[in-house]
Amino acid sequence: MLSILLQALPTTLPAMSPDTRFVAGWGTLSLVNAGLAQAKQRSGLLWWAFSLVLGPIARFLVVVLPRVDRVPPQRS
């Protein structure tokens, strides 16, 4: 029975179009940039949005900009 199921499966996977690969790569780049931004105490959501528009330029900015030191507000 297993051999019948295996014969019914396609032998090759459908190829991705170049447009699909571009979108997948750009989306992955934006998620990685958001993670890098969060590691530097910056807004991941904001940098994710920047990365969707700016792509590799946003990656350069995330890497070059210094880490943000957030000071918690003092209670009086």
PDB file of N, CA, C and O in Angstrom, chain B, residues numbered from 101:
ATOM      1  N   MET B 101       0.820  -1.188   0.000  1.00  0.00           N
ATOM      2  CA  MET B 101       0.000   0.000   0.000  1.00  0.00           C
ATOM      3  C   MET B 101       0.872   1.262   0.000  1.00  0.00           C
ATOM      4  O   MET B 101       0.547   2.242  -0.672  1.00  0.00           O
ATOM      5  N   LEU B 102       1.974   1.238   0.751  1.00  0.00           N
ATOM      6  CA  LEU B 102       2.872   2.383   0.792  1.00  0.00           C
ATOM      7  C   LEU B 102       3.480   2.648  -0.583  1.00  0.00           C
ATOM      8  O   LEU B 102       3.645   3.803  -0.974  1.00  0.00           O
ATOM      9  N   SER B 103       3.810   1.605  -1.304  1.00  0.00           N
ATOM     10  CA  SER B 103       4.401   1.794  -2.632  1.00  0.00           C
ATOM     11  C   SER B 103       3.402   2.450  -3.590  1.00  0.00           C
ATOM     12  O   SER B 103       3.803   3.224  -4.459  1.00  0.00           O
ATOM     13  N   ILE B 104       2.118   2.153  -3.443  1.00  0.00           N
ATOM     14  CA  ILE B 104       1.101   2.778  -4.291  1.00  0.00           C
ATOM     15  C   ILE B 104       1.018   4.277  -3.986  1.00  0.00           C
ATOM     16  O   ILE B 104       0.907   5.098  -4.896  1.00  0.00           O
ATOM     17  N   LEU B 105       1.073   4.625  -2.690  1.00  0.00           N
ATOM     18  CA  LEU B 105       1.038   6.027  -2.316  1.00  0.00           C
ATOM     19  C   LEU B 105       2.270   6.764  -2.824  1.00  0.00           C
ATOM     20  O   LEU B 105       2.163   7.893  -3.305  1.00  0.00           O
ATOM     21  N   LEU B 106       3.435   6.139  -2.723  1.00  0.00           N
ATOM     22  CA  LEU B 106       4.662   6.778  -3.185  1.00  0.00           C
ATOM     23  C   LEU B 106       4.655   6.974  -4.697  1.00  0.00           C
ATOM     24  O   LEU B 106       5.211   7.954  -5.192  1.00  0.00           O
ATOM     25  N   GLN B 107       4.040   6.066  -5.432  1.00  0.00           N
ATOM     26  CA  GLN B 107       3.977   6.207  -6.881  1.00  0.00           C
ATOM     27  C   GLN B 107       3.037   7.344  -7.283  1.00  0.00           C
ATOM     28  O   GLN B 107       3.205   7.944  -8.345  1.00  0.00           O
ATOM     29  N   ALA B 108       2.059   7.637  -6.445  1.00  0.00           N
ATOM     30  CA  ALA B 108       1.103   8.688  -6.758  1.00  0.00           C
ATOM     31  C   ALA B 108       1.682  10.080  -6.510  1.00  0.00           C
ATOM     32  O   ALA B 108       1.179  11.063  -7.053  1.00  0.00           O
ATOM     33  N   LEU B 109       2.740  10.173  -5.689  1.00  0.00           N
ATOM     34  CA  LEU B 109       3.340  11.470  -5.401  1.00  0.00           C
ATOM     35  C   LEU B 109       4.141  11.961  -6.601  1.00  0.00           C
ATOM     36  O   LEU B 109       4.704  11.150  -7.336  1.00  0.00           O
ATOM     37  N   PRO B 110       4.200  13.253  -6.808  1.00  0.00           N
ATOM     38  CA  PRO B 110       5.028  13.768  -7.903  1.00  0.00           C
ATOM     39  C   PRO B 110       6.499  13.517  -7.605  1.00  0.00           C
ATOM     40  O   PRO B 110       6.917  13.537  -6.447  1.00  0.00           O
ATOM     41  N   THR B 111       7.270  13.285  -8.640  1.00  0.00           N
ATOM     42  CA  THR B 111       8.688  12.976  -8.443  1.00  0.00           C
ATOM     43  C   THR B 111       9.529  14.230  -8.287  1.00  0.00           C
ATOM     44  O   THR B 111      10.631  14.163  -7.743  1.00  0.00           O
ATOM     45  N   THR B 112       9.043  15.361  -8.746  1.00  0.00           N
ATOM     46  CA  THR B 112       9.777  16.610  -8.589  1.00  0.00           C
ATOM     47  C   THR B 112       8.846  17.661  -7.995  1.00  0.00           C
ATOM     48  O   THR B 112       7.631  17.627  -8.190  1.00  0.00           O
ATOM     49  N   LEU B 113       9.440  18.578  -7.279  1.00  0.00           N
ATOM     50  CA  LEU B 113       8.665  19.680  -6.721  1.00  0.00           C
ATOM     51  C   LEU B 113       8.519  20.771  -7.775  1.00  0.00           C
ATOM     52  O   LEU B 113       9.416  20.951  -8.599  1.00  0.00           O
ATOM     53  N   PRO B 114       7.436  21.482  -7.763  1.00  0.00           N
ATOM     54  CA  PRO B 114       7.292  22.571  -8.740  1.00  0.00           C
ATOM     55  C   PRO B 114       8.333  23.656  -8.470  1.00  0.00           C
ATOM     56  O   PRO B 114       8.633  23.973  -7.319  1.00  0.00           O
ATOM     57  N   ALA B 115       8.866  24.206  -9.526  1.00  0.00           N
ATOM     58  CA  ALA B 115       9.881  25.248  -9.397  1.00  0.00           C
ATOM     59  C   ALA B 115       9.219  26.568  -9.001  1.00  0.00           C
ATOM     60  O   ALA B 115       8.111  26.883  -9.433  1.00  0.00           O
ATOM     61  N   MET B 116       9.923  27.320  -8.175  1.00  0.00           N
ATOM     62  CA  MET B 116       9.426  28.642  -7.792  1.00  0.00           C
ATOM     63  C   MET B 116       9.799  29.627  -8.881  1.00  0.00           C
ATOM     64  O   MET B 116      10.888  29.560  -9.450  1.00  0.00           O
ATOM     65  N   SER B 117       8.899  30.528  -9.162  1.00  0.00           N
ATOM     66  CA  SER B 117       9.195  31.552 -10.159  1.00  0.00           C
ATOM     67  C   SER B 117      10.190  32.545  -9.564  1.00  0.00           C
ATOM     68  O   SER B 117      10.282  32.663  -8.343  1.00  0.00           O
ATOM     69  N   PRO B 118      10.926  33.251 -10.394  1.00  0.00           N
ATOM     70  CA  PRO B 118      11.872  34.245  -9.874  1.00  0.00           C
ATOM     71  C   PRO B 118      11.195  35.320  -9.013  1.00  0.00           C
ATOM     72  O   PRO B 118      11.789  35.804  -8.050  1.00  0.00           O
ATOM     73  N   ASP B 119       9.961  35.693  -9.357  1.00  0.00           N
ATOM     74  CA  ASP B 119       9.247  36.690  -8.550  1.00  0.00           C
ATOM     75  C   ASP B 119       8.969  36.173  -7.148  1.00  0.00           C
ATOM     76  O   ASP B 119       9.094  36.913  -6.173  1.00  0.00           O
ATOM     77  N   THR B 120       8.596  34.914  -7.046  1.00  0.00           N
ATOM     78  CA  THR B 120       8.303  34.319  -5.749  1.00  0.00           C
ATOM     79  C   THR B 120       9.554  34.250  -4.893  1.00  0.00           C
ATOM     80  O   THR B 120       9.499  34.518  -3.693  1.00  0.00           O
ATOM     81  N   ARG B 121      10.682  33.894  -5.494  1.00  0.00           N
ATOM     82  CA  ARG B 121      11.933  33.835  -4.746  1.00  0.00           C
ATOM     83  C   ARG B 121      12.338  35.221  -4.263  1.00  0.00           C
ATOM     84  O   ARG B 121      12.845  35.364  -3.151  1.00  0.00           O
ATOM     85  N   PHE B 122      12.120  36.236  -5.081  1.00  0.00           N
ATOM     86  CA  PHE B 122      12.457  37.606  -4.691  1.00  0.00           C
ATOM     87  C   PHE B 122      11.629  38.031  -3.483  1.00  0.00           C
ATOM     88  O   PHE B 122      12.165  38.594  -2.529  1.00  0.00           O
ATOM     89  N   VAL B 123      10.342  37.767  -3.520  1.00  0.00           N
ATOM     90  CA  VAL B 123       9.454  38.149  -2.416  1.00  0.00           C
ATOM     91  C   VAL B 123       9.827  37.376  -1.152  1.00  0.00           C
ATOM     92  O   VAL B 123       9.843  37.948  -0.062  1.00  0.00           O
ATOM     93  N   ALA B 124      10.122  36.099  -1.283  1.00  0.00           N
ATOM     94  CA  ALA B 124      10.499  35.294  -0.116  1.00  0.00           C
ATOM     95  C   ALA B 124      11.810  35.805   0.481  1.00  0.00           C
ATOM     96  O   ALA B 124      11.944  35.881   1.702  1.00  0.00           O
ATOM     97  N   GLY B 125      12.761  36.149  -0.357  1.00  0.00           N
ATOM     98  CA  GLY B 125      14.037  36.669   0.132  1.00  0.00           C
ATOM     99  C   GLY B 125      13.894  38.022   0.791  1.00  0.00           C
ATOM    100  O   GLY B 125      14.501  38.269   1.834  1.00  0.00           O
ATOM    101  N   TRP B 126      13.102  38.903   0.202  1.00  0.00           N
ATOM    102  CA  TRP B 126      12.892  40.240   0.760  1.00  0.00           C
ATOM    103  C   TRP B 126      12.165  40.144   2.099  1.00  0.00           C
ATOM    104  O   TRP B 126      12.491  40.867   3.040  1.00  0.00           O
ATOM    105  N   GLY B 127      11.175  39.245   2.182  1.00  0.00           N
ATOM    106  CA  GLY B 127      10.452  39.054   3.441  1.00  0.00           C
ATOM    107  C   GLY B 127      11.347  38.486   4.526  1.00  0.00           C
ATOM    108  O   GLY B 127      11.257  38.892   5.685  1.00  0.00           O
ATOM    109  N   THR B 128      12.212  37.546   4.158  1.00  0.00           N
ATOM    110  CA  THR B 128      13.148  36.981   5.126  1.00  0.00           C
ATOM    111  C   THR B 128      14.121  38.043   5.610  1.00  0.00           C
ATOM    112  O   THR B 128      14.426  38.114   6.801  1.00  0.00           O
ATOM    113  N   LEU B 129      14.605  38.862   4.698  1.00  0.00           N
ATOM    114  CA  LEU B 129      15.514  39.957   5.058  1.00  0.00           C
ATOM    115  C   LEU B 129      14.843  40.903   6.056  1.00  0.00           C
ATOM    116  O   LEU B 129      15.482  41.350   7.009  1.00  0.00           O
ATOM    117  N   SER B 130      13.577  41.206   5.846  1.00  0.00           N
ATOM    118  CA  SER B 130      12.885  42.128   6.751  1.00  0.00           C
ATOM    119  C   SER B 130      12.733  41.521   8.150  1.00  0.00           C
ATOM    120  O   SER B 130      12.839  42.235   9.148  1.00  0.00           O
ATOM    121  N   LEU B 131      12.490  40.225   8.227  1.00  0.00           N
ATOM    122  CA  LEU B 131      12.369  39.578   9.542  1.00  0.00           C
ATOM    123  C   LEU B 131      13.706  39.529  10.274  1.00  0.00           C
ATOM    124  O   LEU B 131      13.758  39.726  11.488  1.00  0.00           O
ATOM    125  N   VAL B 132      14.780  39.268   9.545  1.00  0.00           N
ATOM    126  CA  VAL B 132      16.108  39.250  10.161  1.00  0.00           C
ATOM    127  C   VAL B 132      16.471  40.655  10.643  1.00  0.00           C
ATOM    128  O   VAL B 132      17.035  40.813  11.725  1.00  0.00           O
ATOM    129  N   ASN B 133      16.153  41.661   9.850  1.00  0.00           N
ATOM    130  CA  ASN B 133      16.432  43.043  10.258  1.00  0.00           C
ATOM    131  C   ASN B 133      15.659  43.403  11.527  1.00  0.00           C
ATOM    132  O   ASN B 133      16.192  44.089  12.399  1.00  0.00           O
ATOM    133  N   ALA B 134      14.433  42.955  11.636  1.00  0.00           N
ATOM    134  CA  ALA B 134      13.641  43.227  12.840  1.00  0.00           C
ATOM    135  C   ALA B 134      14.291  42.567  14.060  1.00  0.00           C
ATOM    136  O   ALA B 134      14.327  43.155  15.140  1.00  0.00           O
ATOM    137  N   GLY B 135      14.798  41.359  13.887  1.00  0.00           N
ATOM    138  CA  GLY B 135      15.493  40.688  14.986  1.00  0.00           C
ATOM    139  C   GLY B 135      16.764  41.413  15.388  1.00  0.00           C
ATOM    140  O   GLY B 135      17.051  41.551  16.578  1.00  0.00           O
ATOM    141  N   LEU B 136      17.529  41.879  14.406  1.00  0.00           N
ATOM    142  CA  LEU B 136      18.736  42.650  14.713  1.00  0.00           C
ATOM    143  C   LEU B 136      18.391  43.937  15.445  1.00  0.00           C
ATOM    144  O   LEU B 136      19.085  44.325  16.384  1.00  0.00           O
ATOM    145  N   ALA B 137      17.331  44.594  15.022  1.00  0.00           N
ATOM    146  CA  ALA B 137      16.914  45.842  15.670  1.00  0.00           C
ATOM    147  C   ALA B 137      16.518  45.577  17.121  1.00  0.00           C
ATOM    148  O   ALA B 137      16.874  46.354  18.007  1.00  0.00           O
ATOM    149  N   GLN B 138      15.797  44.507  17.373  1.00  0.00           N
ATOM    150  CA  GLN B 138      15.395  44.190  18.740  1.00  0.00           C
ATOM    151  C   GLN B 138      16.607  43.858  19.601  1.00  0.00           C
ATOM    152  O   GLN B 138      16.620  44.165  20.794  1.00  0.00           O
ATOM    153  N   ALA B 139      17.614  43.241  19.017  1.00  0.00           N
ATOM    154  CA  ALA B 139      18.833  42.941  19.770  1.00  0.00           C
ATOM    155  C   ALA B 139      19.560  44.215  20.181  1.00  0.00           C
ATOM    156  O   ALA B 139      20.315  44.219  21.153  1.00  0.00           O
ATOM    157  N   LYS B 140      19.329  45.300  19.438  1.00  0.00           N
ATOM    158  CA  LYS B 140      19.927  46.596  19.775  1.00  0.00           C
ATOM    159  C   LYS B 140      18.938  47.493  20.515  1.00  0.00           C
ATOM    160  O   LYS B 140      19.106  48.712  20.539  1.00  0.00           O
ATOM    161  N   GLN B 141      17.924  46.907  21.110  1.00  0.00           N
ATOM    162  CA  GLN B 141      16.916  47.621  21.900  1.00  0.00           C
ATOM    163  C   GLN B 141      16.136  48.631  21.070  1.00  0.00           C
ATOM    164  O   GLN B 141      15.740  49.675  21.589  1.00  0.00           O
ATOM    165  N   ARG B 142      15.909  48.345  19.803  1.00  0.00           N
ATOM    166  CA  ARG B 142      15.114  49.210  18.933  1.00  0.00           C
ATOM    167  C   ARG B 142      13.793  48.505  18.636  1.00  0.00           C
ATOM    168  O   ARG B 142      13.647  47.314  18.910  1.00  0.00           O
ATOM    169  N   SER B 143      12.850  49.223  18.087  1.00  0.00           N
ATOM    170  CA  SER B 143      11.534  48.666  17.796  1.00  0.00           C
ATOM    171  C   SER B 143      11.609  47.685  16.622  1.00  0.00           C
ATOM    172  O   SER B 143      11.921  48.076  15.497  1.00  0.00           O
ATOM    173  N   GLY B 144      11.326  46.432  16.889  1.00  0.00           N
ATOM    174  CA  GLY B 144      11.354  45.429  15.837  1.00  0.00           C
ATOM    175  C   GLY B 144      10.276  45.650  14.796  1.00  0.00           C
ATOM    176  O   GLY B 144      10.515  45.457  13.604  1.00  0.00           O
ATOM    177  N   LEU B 145       9.098  46.051  15.229  1.00  0.00           N
ATOM    178  CA  LEU B 145       7.986  46.293  14.300  1.00  0.00           C
ATOM    179  C   LEU B 145       8.291  47.467  13.364  1.00  0.00           C
ATOM    180  O   LEU B 145       8.026  47.398  12.164  1.00  0.00           O
ATOM    181  N   LEU B 146       8.842  48.529  13.916  1.00  0.00           N
ATOM    182  CA  LEU B 146       9.179  49.693  13.100  1.00  0.00           C
ATOM    183  C   LEU B 146      10.274  49.350  12.085  1.00  0.00           C
ATOM    184  O   LEU B 146      10.186  49.744  10.922  1.00  0.00           O
ATOM    185  N   TRP B 147      11.297  48.623  12.519  1.00  0.00           N
ATOM    186  CA  TRP B 147      12.380  48.260  11.609  1.00  0.00           C
ATOM    187  C   TRP B 147      11.934  47.216  10.601  1.00  0.00           C
ATOM    188  O   TRP B 147      12.464  47.165   9.491  1.00  0.00           O
ATOM    189  N   TRP B 148      10.973  46.386  10.968  1.00  0.00           N
ATOM    190  CA  TRP B 148      10.421  45.441   9.994  1.00  0.00           C
ATOM    191  C   TRP B 148       9.735  46.219   8.868  1.00  0.00           C
ATOM    192  O   TRP B 148       9.907  45.897   7.693  1.00  0.00           O
ATOM    193  N   ALA B 149       8.959  47.241   9.230  1.00  0.00           N
ATOM    194  CA  ALA B 149       8.276  48.055   8.221  1.00  0.00           C
ATOM    195  C   ALA B 149       9.287  48.807   7.361  1.00  0.00           C
ATOM    196  O   ALA B 149       9.137  48.866   6.141  1.00  0.00           O
ATOM    197  N   PHE B 150      10.327  49.388   7.992  1.00  0.00           N
ATOM    198  CA  PHE B 150      11.382  50.048   7.222  1.00  0.00           C
ATOM    199  C   PHE B 150      12.027  49.071   6.247  1.00  0.00           C
ATOM    200  O   PHE B 150      12.319  49.422   5.104  1.00  0.00           O
ATOM    201  N   SER B 151      12.245  47.854   6.705  1.00  0.00           N
ATOM    202  CA  SER B 151      12.925  46.864   5.881  1.00  0.00           C
ATOM    203  C   SER B 151      12.084  46.434   4.690  1.00  0.00           C
ATOM    204  O   SER B 151      12.630  46.096   3.640  1.00  0.00           O
ATOM    205  N   LEU B 152      10.777  46.441   4.834  1.00  0.00           N
ATOM    206  CA  LEU B 152       9.931  46.112   3.690  1.00  0.00           C
ATOM    207  C   LEU B 152      10.090  47.148   2.582  1.00  0.00           C
ATOM    208  O   LEU B 152       9.988  46.827   1.398  1.00  0.00           O
ATOM    209  N   VAL B 153      10.342  48.395   2.979  1.00  0.00           N
ATOM    210  CA  VAL B 153      10.490  49.464   1.997  1.00  0.00           C
ATOM    211  C   VAL B 153      11.948  49.616   1.550  1.00  0.00           C
ATOM    212  O   VAL B 153      12.226  49.728   0.357  1.00  0.00           O
ATOM    213  N   LEU B 154      12.857  49.619   2.495  1.00  0.00           N
ATOM    214  CA  LEU B 154      14.253  49.934   2.207  1.00  0.00           C
ATOM    215  C   LEU B 154      15.148  48.719   1.971  1.00  0.00           C
ATOM    216  O   LEU B 154      16.189  48.840   1.324  1.00  0.00           O
ATOM    217  N   GLY B 155      14.763  47.560   2.480  1.00  0.00           N
ATOM    218  CA  GLY B 155      15.520  46.329   2.264  1.00  0.00           C
ATOM    219  C   GLY B 155      16.947  46.379   2.775  1.00  0.00           C
ATOM    220  O   GLY B 155      17.164  46.587   3.968  1.00  0.00           O
ATOM    221  N   PRO B 156      17.935  46.192   1.890  1.00  0.00           N
ATOM    222  CA  PRO B 156      19.337  46.145   2.312  1.00  0.00           C
ATOM    223  C   PRO B 156      19.840  47.449   2.937  1.00  0.00           C
ATOM    224  O   PRO B 156      20.763  47.427   3.752  1.00  0.00           O
ATOM    225  N   ILE B 157      19.248  48.570   2.567  1.00  0.00           N
ATOM    226  CA  ILE B 157      19.649  49.845   3.183  1.00  0.00           C
ATOM    227  C   ILE B 157      19.282  49.844   4.666  1.00  0.00           C
ATOM    228  O   ILE B 157      20.043  50.333   5.501  1.00  0.00           O
ATOM    229  N   ALA B 158      18.116  49.293   4.987  1.00  0.00           N
ATOM    230  CA  ALA B 158      17.717  49.182   6.393  1.00  0.00           C
ATOM    231  C   ALA B 158      18.662  48.253   7.144  1.00  0.00           C
ATOM    232  O   ALA B 158      18.983  48.509   8.305  1.00  0.00           O
ATOM    233  N   ARG B 159      19.113  47.174   6.497  1.00  0.00           N
ATOM    234  CA  ARG B 159      20.070  46.262   7.140  1.00  0.00           C
ATOM    235  C   ARG B 159      21.337  47.017   7.491  1.00  0.00           C
ATOM    236  O   ARG B 159      21.861  46.872   8.595  1.00  0.00           O
ATOM    237  N   PHE B 160      21.838  47.827   6.559  1.00  0.00           N
ATOM    238  CA  PHE B 160      23.045  48.603   6.803  1.00  0.00           C
ATOM    239  C   PHE B 160      22.843  49.549   7.987  1.00  0.00           C
ATOM    240  O   PHE B 160      23.711  49.657   8.853  1.00  0.00           O
ATOM    241  N   LEU B 161      21.698  50.232   8.024  1.00  0.00           N
ATOM    242  CA  LEU B 161      21.422  51.167   9.110  1.00  0.00           C
ATOM    243  C   LEU B 161      21.313  50.466  10.459  1.00  0.00           C
ATOM    244  O   LEU B 161      21.810  50.974  11.464  1.00  0.00           O
ATOM    245  N   VAL B 162      20.671  49.309  10.487  1.00  0.00           N
ATOM    246  CA  VAL B 162      20.534  48.573  11.754  1.00  0.00           C
ATOM    247  C   VAL B 162      21.907  48.175  12.279  1.00  0.00           C
ATOM    248  O   VAL B 162      22.167  48.255  13.480  1.00  0.00           O
ATOM    249  N   VAL B 163      22.769  47.755  11.391  1.00  0.00           N
ATOM    250  CA  VAL B 163      24.101  47.305  11.815  1.00  0.00           C
ATOM    251  C   VAL B 163      24.968  48.482  12.254  1.00  0.00           C
ATOM    252  O   VAL B 163      25.717  48.364  13.224  1.00  0.00           O
ATOM    253  N   VAL B 164      24.880  49.611  11.559  1.00  0.00           N
ATOM    254  CA  VAL B 164      25.762  50.747  11.820  1.00  0.00           C
ATOM    255  C   VAL B 164      25.323  51.559  13.042  1.00  0.00           C
ATOM    256  O   VAL B 164      26.167  52.033  13.802  1.00  0.00           O
ATOM    257  N   LEU B 165      24.017  51.723  13.236  1.00  0.00           N
ATOM    258  CA  LEU B 165      23.541  52.538  14.351  1.00  0.00           C
ATOM    259  C   LEU B 165      23.886  51.884  15.691  1.00  0.00           C
ATOM    260  O   LEU B 165      23.834  50.661  15.820  1.00  0.00           O
ATOM    261  N   PRO B 166      24.240  52.704  16.687  1.00  0.00           N
ATOM    262  CA  PRO B 166      24.614  52.127  17.989  1.00  0.00           C
ATOM    263  C   PRO B 166      23.396  51.584  18.744  1.00  0.00           C
ATOM    264  O   PRO B 166      22.247  51.903  18.439  1.00  0.00           O
ATOM    265  N   ARG B 167      23.696  50.767  19.721  1.00  0.00           N
ATOM    266  CA  ARG B 167      22.656  50.204  20.579  1.00  0.00           C
ATOM    267  C   ARG B 167      22.006  51.322  21.399  1.00  0.00           C
ATOM    268  O   ARG B 167      22.684  52.255  21.828  1.00  0.00           O
ATOM    269  N   VAL B 168      20.707  51.227  21.611  1.00  0.00           N
ATOM    270  CA  VAL B 168      19.974  52.218  22.392  1.00  0.00           C
ATOM    271  C   VAL B 168      19.968  51.760  23.840  1.00  0.00           C
ATOM    272  O   VAL B 168      19.575  50.633  24.144  1.00  0.00           O
ATOM    273  N   ASP B 169      20.408  52.641  24.730  1.00  0.00           N
ATOM    274  CA  ASP B 169      20.360  52.336  26.162  1.00  0.00           C
ATOM    275  C   ASP B 169      19.084  52.940  26.727  1.00  0.00           C
ATOM    276  O   ASP B 169      18.974  54.155  26.891  1.00  0.00           O
ATOM    277  N   ARG B 170      18.140  52.092  27.015  1.00  0.00           N
ATOM    278  CA  ARG B 170      16.856  52.567  27.544  1.00  0.00           C
ATOM    279  C   ARG B 170      16.933  52.633  29.064  1.00  0.00           C
ATOM    280  O   ARG B 170      17.253  51.650  29.733  1.00  0.00           O
ATOM    281  N   VAL B 171      16.638  53.798  29.583  1.00  0.00           N
ATOM    282  CA  VAL B 171      16.647  54.005  31.034  1.00  0.00           C
ATOM    283  C   VAL B 171      15.209  53.945  31.507  1.00  0.00           C
ATOM    284  O   VAL B 171      14.365  54.686  31.002  1.00  0.00           O
ATOM    285  N   PRO B 172      14.909  53.077  32.471  1.00  0.00           N
ATOM    286  CA  PRO B 172      13.529  53.033  32.979  1.00  0.00           C
ATOM    287  C   PRO B 172      13.182  54.334  33.700  1.00  0.00           C
ATOM    288  O   PRO B 172      14.034  54.930  34.359  1.00  0.00           O
ATOM    289  N   PRO B 173      11.934  54.769  33.575  1.00  0.00           N
ATOM    290  CA  PRO B 173      11.533  56.024  34.253  1.00  0.00           C
ATOM    291  C   PRO B 173      11.636  55.877  35.763  1.00  0.00           C
ATOM    292  O   PRO B 173      11.320  54.833  36.332  1.00  0.00           O
ATOM    293  N   GLN B 174      12.088  56.956  36.395  1.00  0.00           N
ATOM    294  CA  GLN B 174      12.228  56.938  37.847  1.00  0.00           C
ATOM    295  C   GLN B 174      10.933  57.379  38.499  1.00  0.00           C
ATOM    296  O   GLN B 174      10.275  58.316  38.046  1.00  0.00           O
ATOM    297  N   ARG B 175      10.580  56.686  39.572  1.00  0.00           N
ATOM    298  CA  ARG B 175       9.362  57.048  40.306  1.00  0.00           C
ATOM    299  C   ARG B 175       9.721  58.050  41.390  1.00  0.00           C
ATOM    300  O   ARG B 175      10.745  57.924  42.061  1.00  0.00           O
ATOM    301  N   SER B 176       8.868  59.040  41.548  1.00  0.00           N
ATOM    302  CA  SER B 176       9.155  60.021  42.582  1.00  0.00           C
ATOM    303  C   SER B 176       8.286  59.842  43.790  1.00  0.00           C
ATOM    304  O   SER B 176       8.407  60.596  44.755  1.00  0.00           O
TER     305      SER B 176
END
